[in-house]
Amino acid sequence: MSLKVNGKAYDWGDVDLKIPNLTIEVQEISYDDELEKELAYGKGQAPRGYGEGNYKSSAKMTLLRDDYDELIEYCKGKGVPFYKLQIPKIVVSYANAGGKTISDVLNKVSFSKASHKAAQGDKSLKIDIDLFIAGTIERNGLKPV
């Protein structure tokens, strides 16, 4: 399977949701993070430097409907509402043929929105899920802040 990570296509990829006793396949994932920065001014119109604010990250993933249904059944079995399920980490690994495997880790994840749609002629039903990341995104072992 070819995987796109933030738009870049790789020869292979794997997304692993670290949920005990549950294996579901993620069709697509996208994620981003940022550190707020603001220019600091003094005398005149030119900036003297800058200040930093808060770090924040967000993500979205797509599941096939049957995997989403398994996730809902898992939540029911655990007695945990869908939006209260805590996922310690989601690991996204990808590489080009013969290249080094790169792994990004999304830490402290929960679900914040599920979008459903269906249309006549669809060959599969997909669910888009917005992810809330209370931790950080580590890119190939590097912490962002």
WOGI-V942956 format. One record per backbone hydrogen bond with DSSP energy under -0.5 kcal/mol. CO is the residue of the C=O (numbers start at 1). NH is the residue of the N-H. If there is no record, write none. Layout:
[[CO/NH] [CO/NH]]
This chain:
[[1/13] [3/5] [3/10] [4/6] [4/29] [5/8] [8/5] [10/3] [12/95] [14/16] [14/93] [15/17] [16/18] [16/91] [17/19] [18/20] [19/22] [22/24] [24/26] [25/27] [25/64] [28/62] [29/6] [30/60] [32/58] [34/36] [34/56] [36/53] [38/51] [40/48] [40/49] [46/42] [49/40] [51/38] [54/36] [56/34] [57/133] [58/32] [59/131] [60/30] [61/129] [62/27] [62/28] [63/127] [64/68] [65/69] [66/70] [67/71] [68/72] [69/73] [70/74] [71/75] [72/76] [73/77] [74/78] [75/79] [75/80] [76/79] [81/84] [81/85] [82/85] [85/87] [86/88] [87/109] [88/108] [89/18] [90/92] [90/106] [91/16] [91/93] [92/104] [93/14] [94/102] [95/12] [96/99] [102/94] [103/140] [104/92] [105/107] [105/138] [106/90] [107/135] [108/134] [108/135] [109/87] [110/132] [113/130] [114/116] [115/128] [119/122] [125/65] [126/117] [127/63] [128/115] [129/61] [130/112] [130/113] [131/59] [131/133] [132/110] [132/134] [136/107] [136/138] [137/139] [138/105] [138/140] [139/142] [141/143] [142/139]]
